[in-house]
Amino acid sequence: MKEIIYITYQKIRENFKEEYFINRLIIENRKFEYWDLSEMYDRKYIVSQPDYVKPIRNQIELIKNIHRVNTDNSVFIVHITYNGHSLKLYRQLTVNKCFIVFISRKPLFNPVPADNLKKLKYRLNIRTLKGLLNSQKLKKILKNNLAFYYKKVGLVKPFDIVFSAGYKGIEFTGVCWEKDYKESKIVDIRSVELEKSMQLNIKKKKKLNTKFAVFLDQYLPFHPDFEILGNKTVPVKEYYDSLNQFFAFIEEKYKLDIIIAAHPKAQRYKNENFFKGKDIQFNKTCELVSSCEFVLAHYSTSINYSIIFNKPIIFVTSELLNVVNPSANNYILQLGKLLKQSSYTITNAGKNVKLMDIDKDVYNKYYYDFLSIKDISNTDSSIIFIDTMDSII
């Protein structure tokens, strides 16, 4: 096997090691490196890192490290979506004739998939006036246009291999994904959530004694990615107060408890009481959704568990979120429409909330679009990954 080099802009965490096959590489004593570009992309995390992690702080260090390795004997797995923000990185990988791979294991419905040129032009025309008033938005649109052009004309190469969960997983490589669809080798694997659910069935599910619903937390007021991307976050007190009021209504109406499936980065939950004493559980989302009555969610990729276990969903948004992040609000409403589940805007402590039956045809379509194709083998995705890496000449 060639040396594998992961390129990402996040500090390595246990869930990443499992979901993107690093643990398998460690078990099999395979040679690999992990290039951490978090400082280069202004992502400042204070986390201790293992020896195989190499910090890359700027463009010069990136170029030096690409030149340091034998690109003819290396495979670069890039865990950064291709767009205007990452254009320089992908341009360097193209210029240096690197073999590049993308792993799409956590796709989620996108009402506007990674923009093709037609969609970008449409967005540019519709938003020109607003964009002129918001230079950051206009700059982002223009940079994405440039990234699309670079890939379309070959200044940025398509991925050599894309590991894709579901028929639509390929759409999450980034702008101009259509070129990846036409020219990349696509290897079918399962989504992270589907793989975990299969492992849960093997281990035997633990049944909880209480009747409960699950809230798929996204740590919206504090999530570090929002600061990095320049997005506003919802005010802390107003956000949690409105959620807790809504949860109280749901608990009373359906005569059950609500358990919080905490976001992995929600470290403040361990010391601060944001949910008025509710049961908060980390790293138990799969187990919780498998045994719950229904799910409450914004737009987390963990809604995939709801599809796998055939659980009804109440999509939750608010006027507050609509003011701060209207695109997120619209996304939540679109997800509700796609899955034919209720979408609720918190206003009057839960009035008119309706829990809808699932439409099995709709859930099945989503399953095959985003979690796994129909004819995939029963082979573990990590083995598919290793076998594919071994086959690269």
N, C-alpha and C positions, 0 to 999 in steps of 0.2 A: 504493500500500500504506500502511496505517496504521503508525504508529510501534510497534515491537515492544519490549516491556519484559520481560526475563527476571527472574524473582524466584527466588532459590535461597539456600541457606545453606552454599554451598561456594565456595571461591576458584576462579576460572576456570582451567581447565587445557586443554592441547591436545586431549586426547581428548574432553572435553566440547564444545569448539568444533566438532569434526568430527561428533560423534554427535548433537548437538542443533541443527545447521544454522547455527551462527554463522559458520562459514567461508564458507558460501554467501551469507549476508547481506553479509559483508565484500567478497566478490568482486563482488557486484552493487551495491555501494555503497548499501545500504539503511540507513535510519535505525533505530537500536536503542540500548537501554541495557541494562546488566546490573546489577541491584540485588543487592548482596552482603549477605545478612542473617546472615552467619556469627557476627559479634559478638553480635547480638541473640539468637542461639540458643546462645551460649557455645561457639562453635566458633572456636578461635584458631589460625589458620594464618599463618605468616610466608612469604608468597609475593608477589613483585612482580606488580602488576596493570596491565593496559592502561588507557588513558584513558577508555574507555567504561564502565568499572566504577565503580559508585557505592556506597560503603559505607553501609549503614543500621544504625545502632547500637542503636536502641531503637524502641519503639512510636510515640513522638512524631515521630521522624524519618520513620518509615514513613508516617504520616498526612500529614505536610507534603509528602512527595514525591508521594503520590497526588493531593493537592490541586494540586500544582505542574503536573502534566501535564494535557493535555486528554484526559480519559477517553473522550470521545466519538470521539476520533481515535487511540485507543491499544488495543493488544492485549497482555494480560498473560499471559505463558507462565510458569506456576508450576511449578517443579521441586521441589516439596515435597509429599509425600503428605498428603492431608487426614485428620487425626485430632485427638485432644484436644490434642496438642502444638502444632498449627498452627491451631487454631480461631480465635484472635484475628486472625490474618492474613487468613483467608478471610472472617471477619465484616466486616472493614474493606473488602475488595474487593467484598463484597455490598452494603454500605451505600452505597458510592460508585458503584454500578452499573457496575462494571468488566466488560469482556469478557474472560473467563478461558479459558485453554487449558491442557490437560495433554498431555504427550508420553510415552506408555508404550512405550518401545522396548527395555527390558531386563527384560521380565517373566520370572519364574521360578516354577515350581509352588509353590503355598502350600497346605499341608494344611488350613489354616483361612484362607480368603480374607478380605480386609478385612471386618471383622465386621459382619454385619447384626444387627438388634436381638435376634432370637431367639438367635443365637450369643453375643452379649454377655451376655444374661441367663443363659444356660447357664454361661458362664465365671464369671460373678459368683457363681452359686450354688455351683459346684464349688470355687471358690477362695476363698470368703469367709474360711474359717478361716486359710488360709495368708496371705491378704491382710491380715488383721488383724495378723499377725505381721510382715508386710512392708509398711509403709505406702506405699512407693514403688510397689509393684505395685498395691495397691488404688487409689491415687490415679490411676494410669495407666488402669485399667479404668473408673473413674468418669468421667474426662475424656473417654475414648472414647465412653462412653454419652452424655455431654452433646453431643459432636460429632455423633453419629448423630442425636440428637433435633433439633438445630439444622438439619441438612440435610433431615431428613424433613419438618419443618413449614415449611421455606422461609426460616428465619432465615439460612441459608447457601445460596446459589444453587448449582445444579449447574453443571458446566463447560459453556461454550458449545460448545467443540469438544474432542474427545479424539482424538488420533492414536494408534491402537492397533495393535500388532504381534500378530497372531494373534487367534483368537476370544475368548481370555480376557484379552487385554491391558487391557480396560476395567476388570477387577476390581482393578487396581493403582492406581486413582485415590485410594483410601482408604476409610474407613468410609462406609457407605451408598452404595457404588458402584452399587447397583441403580438409584438415582435417576438417576445419570449415564447408565446404559444406556438408560433409558426416555426421557430428555429431552435429552441432549447429541447434537450431530451427531458421528457417529463416522466418522473418516477412516482407511482402512486403509493401513498402511505396513509395511515389513519391520523386523524386529529389527536392532539394531546388529550382532550377530554374523552374521546372514544377509547383510547388506549387505557386510560386510567379506569374507566368504567368496566372494561373487560377484566382488568386486574382485580377490581373490587369483587366482581362476581366469583372469581377464582378463590379469593380469600374468605368468602362468606360475609355477607352484609351483617352489620350489627343493627338490631332494631332498637329504636329509642321508644321508651314507654309512653311518652307524651305525644299528643297530637300537635303538630306544629307546621308553620310555614317558614320559608327561608328567604332572607334578604341578601342578595348578592352585592355586597358592599364594594364601592370603587374608590373610597377615600377621597371623594371629590374636593373637599376644601384644602387638602394637604398634598395631593399627589404631586411628586416632584416633576413629572413630565410637563405639567401645565406651565410651570415657571420656565422650564427650558424652552418650550415652544412659544412662549410669550402670550399664553392664553390666560384670561382672567379666571379666577376661581370663585366659587360661591362663598358668601360670608359664613363663617363657622357657626355662629349662634343661630342665625336664621335658618340655615340648612338643617341642622340637627333638631331644632325645635319643631320645624314643620314635619320632618320625618317621624319624630316620636309621637306627635299628635296623630298623624296618619296611622301609625302602627297601633296606637291605642284603639282607634276606631276599628281597624281590621281584626284585632284580637277579640274585641267585644262582639263584633258582627258574626265572626266565624267560630267563636268559642275555642280558640287555640292560642298557643304561644308563637312568638316570632323569634327565631334564632338568627343571629348575624353571622354570615359567612364572611369573615374579615378579609379584606384585600391583603396580600402578602406584605405590602410595604406599610401597613397601618400600625406602626410601632407605638404610636401615641395611645392607641386603644388599651394597651397593656397597663397604662398608668393613669389614664383619664377616663371619666365616666360620661361618654358622649351619648350613650343609648339608654340612660336611666336604669342601669343595672341589668339589662338584658344579657342573655347568654351569648357571648362572643367566642367564636371558634376559628382558629387558624388552621389552614391546610386540611380542612375536612369538607370542602365544598361538594365533592363527588358523593361522599357518604350521606351528607345532609340532604342533598337534592333527591337522592335515590329513595329516601324514606319520608319525605315531606308530603304535605297535602297539595301545596302549590308554591310558586316562586314569585317573589317581588324583585324587580330589577330595574336598573337604568338601561345600560347598553353593554354590560360586561360580556366578554367572550365566554364566561361561565354559563350563559344561558344555553350553551350547547348541551350542558347536562340535562336541562329541561327537555330538550328534544330527544335525547337518548332515553330518558326514563319516562317520557310521555307525561310531563307535568304541565298543568296550566300555568300561565304567566300573567301577572299584572305588571305592565310596564309603568314605571313611576317617573313623572317629571313634575315641574313646578313653574310658576310664573317667575320665580327667582332665577331658576336655571335658564329660562328663556331669555331673560334680560342679560344675564352674564355670558351665556354661551348658546345663542339661538341655534347654531348648527347641531349641537348635542341634543337640544330639545327636539328638533325636527327629526333627528336620527331615531330617537326613542319612539316617536309617533309612527315613523315609517316601519320600524321593527314590528310594532303592534299590528299594523295593517298587513304586513307580509305574512305573519304567522296567524292572523285572524284571532288575536288575543286582545284583551282590553288594554288600552293606554289611558292612564289617568293623570290629570294635572291636579296636584294638591291645591285646593282652595279652601274648602269648607269642612275640614276635618273628615273627609272621606265620603261625603254624600254621593250617592249614585254609583258607587263602585259595584261592578258586576264581574263575577268570576265566570269565564266562558269555558265551555267544553273544548277540548282540543279537536282540531280537524286532522285526522290521521294522514290524509293525502298531502296536506300542506306540510306537516311535520316530516313526512317521508321525503318529500322533495328537498326540503332544507337539509335533511340528513345527507342525502347523496350529493348535494351541491357543495356542502361545506365540511362534512365530517369524513366521508369515505365514499369512493365509487362503489358500484354494485358488485363488481367481480373481483375485488381485491382478495388476495390469498389470506389465510389465517396466520401467516408468518408475522412475528413481532416486528414492529417498524424499525427497531434498532438493528435487527439482523438484516433487514432490507437495506438499511443505510450502509452497514459494513460491507455487505456483498457488492453494493454499487460502487463504493469507494475502491474496493479491491479490483473491480473490473476496469478502472480507468488506466489506460496504458500511458 
